[in-house]
Amino acid sequence: MSKVQKVLNSLIVPVTAVILGLLFGAVIMLIFGYDPIAGYSALIEGVVGQPYYIGETIRQATPYILVGLSVAVAFKAGLFNIGAEGQMLMGWLGSIIVALQFDGLSKWIHLPLAILAGILFGALWAFIPGILKATLRVNEVIVTIMLNYTALYIFNYVVQNILTDGLDKTKTIGASASLQSDFLQNITQYSTLHWGILIALGFALIIWLMLNKTTFGYEIEAVGFNENASQYAGMSVKKTIIMSMVIAGGLAGLGGVMEGLGTYGNAYVLSSSPGIGFDGIAVALLGGSSPIGIIFSALLFGALKIGALNMPAVAGVPNELVNVIIALIIFFVASSYIIRWTMAKFKKGAKAE
């Protein structure tokens, strides 16, 4: 099988899942009395209708890329990182702490330091389930779910009691630690697009190289396929599990940095988790855990989230419907066996004729 055929085969499930998700979404609109053509037209207009919408879509996709990469690295090692949400919050918190406490440094020192702090906070938060999984075989799903809630409460406590004196929001970080860009905002009609998109794309390339061109990347996939065989081959399964979770946590933490230093420029009390970490699971699934696929998947999810905001005003369609469409897409991705079986039957029928 040629490389082109392999690429085309890998695209069958995600493309089919998106098409089916949109079709079923249209059916749901019809059932509830909405015009699907008007609804989807409003969604598309809300994505590409103005430079502002394009900037917001790319900005929304930025943390999705990083959190999707986080989930994908864990997937490759046979781990289900449900904790990307908590790791993202810890990365957001770590970057804001450094941004506020070291204000006055040169930007060439302050910004990298704040970004590194976010990565380390996320990595340390993921180290906990990693070490427990590797040494005591504790289920990482249970641990990471609990740590998500813990991260949320720590985040809010630090904001209210350490970074501020009982306030619900920290002061805005200085320019020396900010990812915001006047240039990107000007060309997108003052959207919140920031330089973080370049960081996200850079890390997508780094992870692709790590997984496909290094011995450690091979070990991650080998452990994910079969721990016993990897152990027999001389690989350190425990080390690989821990390092995979640490890398995943660092990437999710970097996703939080994008929010703290880029989108908002502060940290504020959250009534609930933002949901970016959970959306990242869907991004990784749709992208087939491939860094390149995750970039396109993140852009799609960003487009759906931003475009949905235009649907109520223009077409009268509730923007919550987009969450239903996303859920349908995930369902069809999870039903990949059915899609492949149907395609195989279709090909056999075509050949018979």
N, C-alpha and C positions, 0 to 999 in steps of 0.2 A: 504493500500500500504506500503510495507516494505521500509526501508531506502535505500537499494540497488536499488530498483526500482525507487525511487525518484531521486537518483543520476544519474541513467542511463537516466531517462526522461529529467533531466536538461542538460545532455550532448548532447541530440539529435540535438538541434538547432545549437549550436556553432560548433560541429564536422561536421554536414552537411553543414553549411555555409562555413567552411574552404575548405572542399572537392569540393563544387560547385565553390568556388572562384578560386581554383587551376585549375579545369577543364575548366572553361570559360577562364582563363588566357592562358591555352594551346591552346584553339581554336583561341584566338586573335593572339598568336604567329604564328600559322599555316596560318592564313589569311594574315599576313604581311610577310610571307616567312621565318620565323624563325623555328628552330627545338626545339619543346618544351621539348623533352627528354634531349637534350644538355643543354638547358636553365636551367631546374630544377636541372640537375646534377651539373651544375656550381654553382647554388645557394646553394645546399646542401654542396658541397665541400667548399664553402665560409663561411660556418657556423661551420662545424665539421672537415674540412680537416686538420687543424693544431691547436695546443693549442692556438696560437695567435687569431685565428678566434673565438674560443670558449670564450676566455676572453673578446673579443670585443662584442660578442653577449650578454654576461651576463652584461657587463658594459652598453650597450645600453638599456637593459631591466630594469636597476635599477631605473632611473627616471620614466620610464613608469609605474612601479609598484605603485610608490607613487602618481603620477598624476592620474592613474586609480582609486586608492583608494579615492582620492579627489573627483573625479566625481561621484563615486559610493555612497559615504556618502550623497552628495547632492541629487542624484537620490532617495535614500531611503526616504528622507524628502520631495519628490515631487518637487525638485528644479533642474533646468538645469544649471549647473555651466559651462558656456562657458568661464568663466574668469580664468580657471586654467592656461592658458598661461601667463597672466599678473601676477598672484599670484606667479607662478614659477620664473618669472623674478625678482620680488621684493624679493623673498627669496634668489635668487642668489646674488642680490645686497647687501642685508643685511648681508649675511654671509661674503662677501668679505670686506665690510666696517670694520667689527669687526676684521677680520683676518689681515687686514693691519694696523689698528689703534692701536691694542693692541699687536703687535708683541713683543716677548720677554717673554711673560708669559709662565708658565709651560703648557705642552701639555694637561695635565689632567684638566686644567682650560680653556685654550684658545680654544681648539677644541669644547668642549661642549658649550662654550659661543657663538662661531661663529655659530654652528648648531642651537642653541636656537634663535639667532638673525634672522636667515633665516626663521625659523618657525613663529616667531612673525611678521616679515614683511609680509609674505604671509597671515597670519591670519588677520592682520589689513587691508590688501587690500581687503579681502573677507568680512570683517565686513561692509564695505560700502554698497554693494548690499544687504547684509543680513538685516541690520537695515532699509534700504529703503523698502525692501519687507515686513518686519514684521510690520512696522508702517504705511507706506503710500501705500502699495500694488503696488509698482513700479515693473514692470516686470524685473526680475533678468537677463534675457537673454540680454535685451537692455543695461542695466547698465554694465554688465560684458564685453560685446563686446567693449564698449567705454573705459572701464578701461584697456583693453588689450593694446590699442594704447597708452593710457596715460602712462602705465607702461613702454612700449618700449621707449618712448621719455624721461621719467625720467631716466631710466637706462642709456641711451646714454649720457644724459646731465651730470649726476653725474660722469660717467667714465671720460668724457673729461674735465670737469670744476671743479670738487671737488677732485676726487681721483688722477687725473693727471693734468699736466699743458698743456692742449690742445692735449694730445696724444690719440691714438685710443685704447690703451691697458694699463691696470694697470701693475705694477710689479708683479712678481710671489709671492704668499703668502709663508710665512715661514713654516718650517716643523711642528711647534707647532700647526698650524691650518689646516694641510693637512690630507685628508683621503687617500692619495695615499699610496700604500704598496709595498715595495721592494719584499716581499715574494710572493704576488699575481702576480706581474709583472714577476718575475723570472720563476714561474711555468707555465706561459702562454706566454712565449717567448716575454716578454716586451710589452704586451698589456697595455691598460689604465685601466684595471680592478682595482678597489679599494675597501676599506672596506665598502663603502656605500651599497653594496649588503646586508650585514648583517643587517644594519639599516633598509633597505627597507623590508626585510623579517620579522624583528622584529615588525615593524609597521603594517604589514599585519596581524600578529597574534593578535596584540593589537586591531585593528579595528574589527577583527572577534569576539574577546571576547566582545567588546563593543556592537556590533550589536546583538549578539546572547545570551549573558549571563547577560546583565544589563538592569535595568529599563529604563535608558535613551535610549538605543538601541531600546527597544520596543516602546518608545514614538516617536522616529524618524520615524519608520515604520508606526505607527498609524497615525501620522500627514501626512505622504506621501500618505496613503490610503484615508483618509477623515479628513480634518481639522475640519469640524463642529462637527463630532462625537467625535473627540479627545477633542475639547473644552468642549463639553457637559459632557465628562467623567472626567473633571477636570484637564486636561493637559494644560500647558501654551504653546499654539501654537506659539506665538511670540518668546518666549525664545528658543523653539526648533528650529525654523527657523534660528534665529541668531546664535545659538550655532552650528548648522549643517554647516552653511556657514563658520563660524570661523574655525571649525575643518577641513573642506574641504580646506580652504585657507592655513592652517598650513601644511597640507600634500603636497599640491602643492608647497608651499614655500620650503619644505624639498626636493622636487624633484629638485628645483633650486640649493639648497645647494650641491646636488650630482654633479652638473655640475661645480659649482664654486670651491668647496673645493676638489673635486675628479677628475673629468675628465680634466679640464683645469688649475685649480690652479690660475685663474685670472678672471677678467671681461674685456670684450672688446666691442667696438662699434659694434652694430648689424645693418646690413642693413635692416633686416626684422626679425620677430619673428622666433625662432628656430623651432616652430611647435610641440614641445613635448607636450604642453598642449592640443593641438587639437588632436594629436594622442592618448592622454590619454582618450579622449571621446570614441574612437573606442575600446581601450583596455577594458574599463569598460563595453561597450555594449557586446563585444564578451565574456567577463568573466561573464556576467550575473549579474554584480554588486556584485559578491561574492568575498571576499578577496582571497580565494584559487583559484578561477577561474581566477582572475586578474593576479596572479603570472604566470600561464601558458599562459595566453593571452599575457602578456608583453614579455615573453620569445619568443613566436611566432613572435610578431611584431619586437622584437629585431633581431631575426634570419632573417626575411625577409629584414630588412633594411641593415644588415651587409652582408648577403649573396648576395644581389643585386649588391654589389660593385664588385663581382667577375664575374658577368654575361657578361658584355661587352668584357672583355679581353679574357675569355675562350670560350664563345659561341657566341659572337657577338650580344647578345640580349641587348637592351637598359635597363639600370637599372630602368628607369622611369616606366617600365612595372610593377614593383613591386607595385608602387602606384596604378596602375589600379587594380591589384589583391586585394590589401587592400580595395579599394573602393568596389569591388565586394563582398568581405567577409562581409563588413558592410551592403551592400544592402541586402544580404541574411539573415543576422541577423535581420535586420529591417523587413524582410518579414517572420518572424518566424511563423505567422499565416498560411501562405501558406505551409510552410514546415510541420507543425503539421497536417494540413488538409490532405496533401498528404500522410503522414505516417499513419493517421487514415484510409484513404481510402484503402491503401495497406493492412493494418491489417485486415480490413473487408473482402477484397477480398480473402485473404489467409484463413480466417476462413470459408468462403463460400465454398471454394474448399475442 
